[in-house]
Amino acid sequence: MWLLAFITHALEGGKDDLSDIAVAFFALCFVSLASSLVSIMLLSRIAQENLFNLRLWLASRILAAPLREAQMLGEHRMMAALTSDVDSVVNAQEILPALLIEGSKVVAVFAYLWTLSPGLFAFVSAFIASSFLAVRAPQSWGWRWLERARSSENTIFRHFRAVTDGGKELRMNARRRRAFLEQDLRAAAGVLKTQRLRAQAIFIFVERAAEALLYLLIGVILFLVPRFYGLSLEASTGFAVAMLYLGGPLSFIGGWLPKLGRGAAALRNIEAMGLRLTKDTHDADDESRALSQLRPGALELVGVTYRYDNESGDGGCLIGPISLRIPPGEILFLTGGNGSGKTTLALLMLGLLVPEAGELRLGGQKVCDENREAYRQNFSAVFADAYVFDPLLGYGEPPAQARAEKMLTLLELDGKLRIEEGRFSTTALSRGERKRLALLTAYVEDRPLYLFDEWAAEQDPQFRDAFYRRLLPDLKACGKTVVVITHDDRYFHLADHLIRMSAGQIDGPLPGALEIQPSFGQRCEHA
């Protein structure tokens, strides 16, 4: 701000005064540039730290939320939050340092105007305040259009998932593909485009209106105020130069309002997701501590019920009440038709779904909110839609990697990929091969209880037979409790317990199994 004062003084004093202030002028130029650089670097660092924390916080909050709550949010909404919302917050945070600097310039200009003429300063302040109130209404319309555009992004992300997940189906049917592109994607993208254009048009109008009002104010100061107010030449020149200088910061602030609006809308959307952290989230990072809270033993369900709500409001789908007990070191086969409740029962066993009524017990100890995270650490699971991570997350130490490499050979995947520095060289495999890789990671985890959801459904006869006749007996011999969801009735006799589900209920236990000798691979070397 002192630069502006020096320039104004030089214009008023003529050439004779320039030599007296030249040194101070260039010194102030250097100080201004240096302080601006330091402040921007510091504020940018703060913004990046906040962004770093936001990304980790959002990911951890999604993972800490109950499974059913995350399912109700929808994958497309969570992906929009993790990508679009985070990017919007990034863009907003990146300009905050510059906005603070420009805002400080505005404050400094007003302080300088006060020193020139308190009366005219009051007039200018009132004019700017009135102008701000005049453009506030259209500005609020722009905020609302940005909020609508953010909601429309959820729909866009849902359609993008259809492009990736349903790509084969869309390629196979040109009629369906055209309908999807023209009716769904084009319509949703058109709505989003319209909403953003309207918001942008409003903010451009506000910016240009503010600029016009500023020039109007300068004209009043130059041509009307000296005639009616009797302002001195020094004050009039100072006000005119200051107002011209003020146009830059005000234009900058106004031009970045849309990005600030998108950032604010993104933050509100993240907050509106309403994800809650569980009480024992920290225990997930300490498996040994978690396992010490619940000792492995018999797995029991006592009068467990669960209800899926639906949109019709008729009470949804009820699972249970279910009561069963699986002794440690035994194998349970769970079978039943589609929609019978097998997967829901499995998720209840795993602690991923919370029963509405009844109790879940492990080793005689009741599972509750305080120890549910610890309870889950006793399980290794391979789901029907298993996701395989590139690295052996949490199991990259040499002993675990050696077990993984041995299993890689036994599962005949050593010709497809390698394990390098605790990471698979590729996961671009067939569905059956990815299921085998998921089985490998579960085997390396070496936990007391295992659950396999239709693992053998996509395997060739060789691996299907090895799974039932060699792997499962090997796990049993190591004292592992195993739950298998299966339709392979030719292997039912190999289970210790066989349960059939129907309409959310257990039909009843079916005849048990034969005793077989384990012979799969490494037996209990890893136990």
C-alpha positions, 0 to 999 in steps of 0.5 A: 500500500505504501507503493500506492502512496509513493506513486501518488506523491510522485505524481503530485510533486513532479520530477524534483521529488523522484530522486528523494523517493527512488531508493525507497520505491525500489526497496518497497518493490523488493519487500513487496515481492519477497513478502508476497512470495513467502506468504503465498508459499506458506499459505499454499503449504497450509492448503496442501496439508489440509488437502492431504488430511481431507483425502485421508479423512474421507477415505478412512471415514468411508471405510469406517462406516457400516457396510449397509450405510455405505451401500445406501450411499451408492458407489457413484456418490462415494466416487464423486466425493473422492474425485470431483468433490476433492478436486473442487476443494483443491481448486478452492484451497489453491486460490485462498492464499491469493484471495487473502492477499488481494483482500489485504490489498483492498483493506489497505486501500480503504485505510489509505482512503481514510487518511486522504478524506474521512468524509469521502471515504464514508461516501465511497464505503457506502457506495461499495456496500450498496453495490454489494447488496445490489449484486448479492441477490443474483450472486445467491442465484449463482450459488443455488445453480452450483448446488444443483450442478453438484447434485447432477454430478452424482447422476453423471458418475452413475452413468460413467459406472455404466460405461465401465461396468456395462461396457460389454453389454452396451457393445453387444447391443447397438440399440441399447447403446444408442438409447443409453448415450442419447437418453441417459448420458446425453440428458444427464450431461445436458442438465449439468451443462445447463446448470453450470452455464447458468451459474457461470452467466450469473457470476459473469454478470455480477463481475461485470456489474461490479466493474461498471459500478467501480468505474461509475464511482471513479467518474463521480470522484473525478468529475462531481466530487471536486465541484460539489465537495471542494476536494483538494487536488491531492485527495482527488488524485489519490482517490482516483488512483486508489480506485483504479488500483482497487479494480484489480483485486476486486476483479480477481476476487469476483472472477474466482467466486465460481470456483469458491462456490464449487468448493463450498458445494463440494464440502457441503456434499461431503458433510451431507453424506453423513458417514459416521466413524465407529468407536473402534476404528483405531483397532483396525491398525493393530491386529494383535491388539484386536485379536486379544480382545476376542479369543477364537472359539465356537462361532454362535448366532443366537436368534439373529435377525436382519431386515433389508428396507425397500422403497415400497415401505412394506417392511423389506426382506427379513432374515431370521431369526437364525440360531446356529453354532459352529465349533472351532476347527469344523467346516460348514457348507451353506447352500440355498437358492438365489435370494434365500439369504445366504450372503446376508447370513455370511455378512452377519457372521463376518460382522459386516452387518449388524443384527437387528435382534439376537446375538453374535458370539465368538468363544462365548463372548458377545460381539458388540459395537465396542469389539466388532472391529476386533471380531472381524479381524478373526476372519479371512474372506473371499467374496463372490466379487472379490477385489484383489489388491496389487500389494500384499497389504500388511503382509509384505514381510519375508515370511508372508511373501514366502508363503505367498510364493509357495501358494502361487505355485500350488495354484498354478499362477506362477506362470501368470505373475510374480511377487516383487517386493510384496506386490503382484506384478499384475492382477489383469487375470481372468475371473477364475484366476483373480479368485485364485489370487484372492484365495492366496491372499486369504491363505497368507492372512492365516486367521482363525476363521475363513469364509468362501462365497461361491469360490469354486463357481468359476474354477475349472474341475481341477481346481474345484476338486482341489478346493474341496478335497485338499484346501478345505481339509488342510485348513481344518487340520490347522484348526481353522473354522471354515464357512463355504457358500456353495451349490456343489452338491457333489461335495456336500458330504465333505462338510461337517455341517450342511445347512440349506437357506430358504426365504431367509430361514434355515430349512434345517441341517442336512446329513453331515460329512465324511472324515478326509485326510488333508493333503494340500500343500503346506499343511500347518507350516504357517500356523 
